[in-house]
């Protein structure tokens, strides 16, 4: 192998190691968060637009004050076409259920029972890529308060 080829091979190996270390977050503990200001923005943009659904584009058939939904039993949300893949983020202090169609051409409805984390909120993230109807429910028919969040 010539000297030029060895040099090229070493350069490629160094780039691969640097990319691997960068992907690991340079040793930062915890889960990755694309909204984290410490995260490398250029790397997050490579994965596509990870924006959330604008709460103003969501209509609900239950009581709504700002971005806060209040209901007993259930509530239907209608999300306008976001023009691309977006994430609908719903937060609550109590457990709630979510039913939504899968994005893309899949003929599949996804249901999840979301419970609060230790000392935190119950958070549901729903992928939305077209006009969609999302169902919310409260276990046991009790009242729920759910916020349409931006993160």
Phi, psi and omega per residue, in radians:
X1 nan 2.348 -3.110
X2 -1.308 2.905 3.140
X3 -1.120 -0.634 3.127
X4 -1.145 -0.711 3.138
X5 -1.176 -0.696 3.093
X6 -1.083 -0.769 3.136
X7 -1.094 -0.749 3.108
X8 -1.108 -0.727 3.130
X9 -1.116 -0.737 3.118
X10 -1.139 -0.732 3.136
X11 -1.091 -0.743 3.114
X12 -1.132 -0.713 3.123
X13 -1.103 -0.721 3.123
X14 -1.124 -0.734 3.103
X15 -1.103 -0.710 3.113
X16 -1.125 -0.744 3.117
X17 -1.131 -0.735 3.126
X18 -1.103 -0.716 3.115
X19 -1.145 -0.683 3.127
X20 -1.141 -0.802 3.132
X21 -1.109 -0.710 3.095
X22 -1.112 -0.658 3.130
X23 -1.192 -0.507 3.105
X24 -1.353 -0.118 3.103
X25 1.445 0.354 3.113
X26 0.961 0.645 3.019
X27 1.489 0.171 3.122
X28 -1.261 2.414 -3.136
X29 -1.468 2.810 3.060
X30 1.679 3.138 -3.122
X31 -1.470 2.591 3.104
X32 -1.216 2.513 3.129
X33 -2.371 1.933 -3.116
X34 -1.113 -0.335 3.112
X35 -1.498 -0.106 -3.132
X36 -1.142 2.165 -3.122
X37 -1.112 -0.337 3.111
X38 -1.443 -0.165 -3.131
X39 -1.322 2.500 3.126
X40 -1.185 1.987 -3.069
X41 -1.050 -0.677 -3.110
X42 -1.136 -0.588 3.137
X43 -1.222 -0.690 3.108
X44 -1.147 -0.599 3.138
X45 -1.224 -0.400 3.101
X46 -1.131 -0.510 -3.114
X47 -1.426 -0.004 -3.134
X48 1.789 3.141 -3.097
X49 -1.418 1.999 -3.106
X50 -1.751 0.566 -3.064
X51 -1.233 2.743 3.090
X52 -1.641 2.846 3.102
X53 -1.202 2.367 3.068
X54 -1.213 2.124 -3.132
X55 -0.975 -0.455 3.134
X56 -1.177 -0.314 -3.134
X57 -1.625 0.157 -3.128
X58 -1.938 2.205 3.050
X59 -1.914 2.648 -3.105
X60 -2.404 2.593 3.099
X61 -1.665 0.359 3.076
X62 -2.155 3.099 -3.133
X63 -1.096 2.320 -3.136
X64 -2.352 2.238 3.040
X65 -2.186 1.867 -3.038
X66 1.142 -2.115 3.118
X67 -1.825 0.233 -3.103
X68 -1.828 2.204 3.133
X69 -1.817 2.359 3.088
X70 -2.192 2.294 -3.107
X71 -2.797 2.818 3.037
X72 -2.091 2.232 3.135
X73 1.528 -1.315 -3.081
X74 -2.736 2.891 -3.136
X75 -2.674 2.427 3.084
X76 -1.858 2.250 3.077
X77 -1.844 2.456 3.056
X78 -2.072 2.016 -3.121
X79 -1.736 2.176 3.070
X80 -1.142 2.752 3.118
X81 -1.014 2.052 -3.094
X82 -1.391 -0.106 3.124
X83 1.386 0.246 -3.141
X84 2.865 -3.135 -3.127
X85 -1.286 2.155 3.111
X86 -2.344 2.943 3.133
X87 -2.037 2.167 3.021
X88 -1.548 2.110 -3.105
X89 -1.915 2.179 3.128
X90 -2.121 2.310 -3.114
X91 -2.224 2.529 3.078
X92 -2.676 2.728 3.060
X93 -1.442 -0.242 -3.117
X94 -2.105 2.871 3.123
X95 -1.164 2.531 3.054
X96 -2.650 2.878 -3.133
X97 -1.951 2.563 3.141
X98 -2.260 2.378 3.038
X99 -2.261 2.217 -3.097
X100 -2.657 2.637 3.057
X101 -1.282 2.584 3.080
X102 -1.217 2.591 3.118
X103 -1.231 2.919 3.125
X104 1.386 -2.694 -3.085
X105 -1.611 0.087 -3.113
X106 -1.152 2.371 3.080
X107 -1.684 1.260 -3.008
X108 -2.510 2.364 3.050
X109 -1.917 2.286 -3.095
X110 -1.835 2.371 3.096
X111 -2.195 2.416 3.126
X112 -2.511 2.427 3.011
X113 -1.741 2.027 -3.043
X114 -1.784 2.280 3.135
X115 -2.114 2.657 3.141
X116 -1.137 2.485 3.018
X117 -1.310 2.939 3.139
X118 -0.948 1.941 3.099
X119 1.206 0.215 -3.107
X120 -2.219 -2.766 -3.107
X121 -1.671 2.758 2.885
X122 -1.466 2.208 -3.064
X123 -2.192 2.227 3.038
X124 -2.025 2.312 3.055
X125 -2.071 2.174 -3.061
X126 -2.098 2.196 3.088
X127 -1.325 2.254 -3.114
X128 -2.268 2.217 3.116
X129 -2.251 0.108 3.107
X130 -2.795 3.068 3.060
X131 -1.010 2.248 -2.965
X132 -2.476 2.606 2.996
X133 -1.919 2.252 -3.123
X134 -2.061 2.279 3.116
X135 -1.741 2.397 3.075
X136 -2.053 2.577 3.098
X137 -2.550 2.692 3.094
X138 -1.918 2.256 3.105
X139 -1.145 2.414 3.102
X140 1.333 0.134 3.114
X141 1.201 0.352 3.109
X142 -1.492 2.978 3.120
X143 -1.330 2.520 3.113
X144 -2.237 2.642 2.980
X145 -2.217 2.079 -3.106
X146 -2.178 2.383 3.131
X147 -1.844 2.346 3.002
X148 -1.444 1.924 -2.999
X149 -1.809 2.880 3.086
X150 -1.841 -0.008 3.062
X151 -2.771 nan nan
